[in-house]
């Protein structure tokens, strides 16, 4: 006597132990127990399956050349020993732990796409868009005509410099102080 077990997806042992497929591609599995004595008699059970999904946080960031940010990937529905993601970046670099580093020099504003791909189901991905902005410096003081021995204080504006490092002043003729006084 006894029953014969079948599963619509995944596998099931002769003892009725069900194993979900890897990766999960459907939302449910139908488990059927059919009588060995009377094969017209059967019972079914529905098992809800959670497909693998990948998400990242943050999904956007803005960086200057050489700066870094950490992107966190979350994988749901993956109970395999291989759970996790592999990282790729369209430009710049990214570590196995999700630390993205922008290229050292950025000539003009552009973007990088960082992708986290499920190790178990490589069709499941999530992306973050990193805006890469160059550092630019402009002198905001308009100099006037100067006579020998006169001084002029200059000011500079640094954009996209998240470090607030400021500027280093140099002059081709004469001298200028660290505070911009020529």
PyMOL commands that set and color helices and strands:
alter all, ss='L'
color gray80, all
select strands_A, chain A and resi 3-7+11-12+18-19+28-35+42-48+53-57+60-64+68-70+72-76+85-89+93-94+99-101+110-118+125-133+136-139+156-159
alter strands_A, ss='S'
color yellow, strands_A
deselect
rebuild
show_as cartoon
